[in-house]
């Protein structure tokens, strides 16, 4: 299938949002009673959110390091991938809230308000980035402030993912893989930034 045949813009967002909801509904339907269904859905939406965030986080870096039709398409769709990430993580948050309401003893076992702080900060930045992904808030902020907010926000969310996976490494191999992937993504992002600086320095000196 050609890339041009794939959905783009709001159609891409809609498709990803529907897939997230269908996945969540199927998991909950397969385990309708007890806490297992909610916990499975929470894990699944964490993974879908992580995958969508990685695509958003690395889009421009991949376009710099591996230029091509695919990476240029990622950059064009970055806004909608980011909104799909926000949607997936909102579903994830709703599931966590539902789990905490239905099974408070299980939810708070080994958890404190302090340990929940990084995740709360992450959600705050997700909200800010989502609200400022539309034209009116972008104009109100101005170009420079918008760029700073989105740069800071994406890095904060990346570090929250990294910390969350690192803390859970003793719980299973998935978290080792997820932490390694996030760490590698951060390294790739920094490599792309360095490549841009070197190109600019070369252009200025020539």
Protein Blocks (a to p, Z undefined) as FASTA:
>chain_A
ZZklpcehjllmmmmmmmmmmmmmmmmmmmmgcjklmmmmmmmmmmmmmmmmmmmmmmmm
mmmmmgcfklmmmmmmmmmmmmmmmmmmmmmmmmmmmmmmmmmmlmmgopafklmmmmmm
mmmmmmmmmmmmpfklmmmnommlmmmmmmmmmmmmmmmmmmmmmmmmmnomklmmmmmm
mmmmmmmmmmmmmmmmmmmmmmmmZZ
